[in-house]
């Protein structure tokens, strides 16, 4: 049986070496190239036509989203699995829009990564359990229909943007020259209006909306 040939694209050498060791010790797989940047990934993909590309999305200067599009253009037969430290569904959706067939986070187990490779190689799309669980939770939270940013007041949208920047309630109060209690009331109303449970859910929602 032919081995599944794999190209590793990640800007951390230790991660590439770890993946290479794991994959090459499994008789089903063969790592035929590894690189830390998008341009080299395209060149290797053009030359060697790997069956699978494991693509880290957090690279610079060209990120994994753009690199995925480039590899798909020059090696359309290569199937790409996005790999990231981010578990936000918005990242997984964007990778699939760029032409990837799968998405796995760096919290995923070795067995899940190997399973993702096999599934994608067989023509199926694969989203890791961590992201699927978040999607399921979001669906439960959104049973009343998807929340709409338009229902927020101008002041609430202003506060949402500051929350996205990582500011605490106290910092927001100082910046907007309002009381801490007023900020907390706004935060409570924002979560209630958007049908979200907590700040983590709010941040995921903000990123998904591209605010």
Protein Blocks (a to p, Z undefined) as FASTA:
>chain_A
ZZdddddddfbfklmmmmmmmmmmpmkbccfbdcfbfklmmmmmmmnopabdcddfkbcf
bdfklmmmmmmmmmmmbccddddfbfcfklmmmmmmnopabdcdfkbcfklmmmmmmmmm
nopacddfklmmmmmmmmmmmmnopadfklpcfklmmmmmmmmnopafklmmmmnopafk
lmmmmmmmmmmmnopablmlmmmmmmmnoZZ
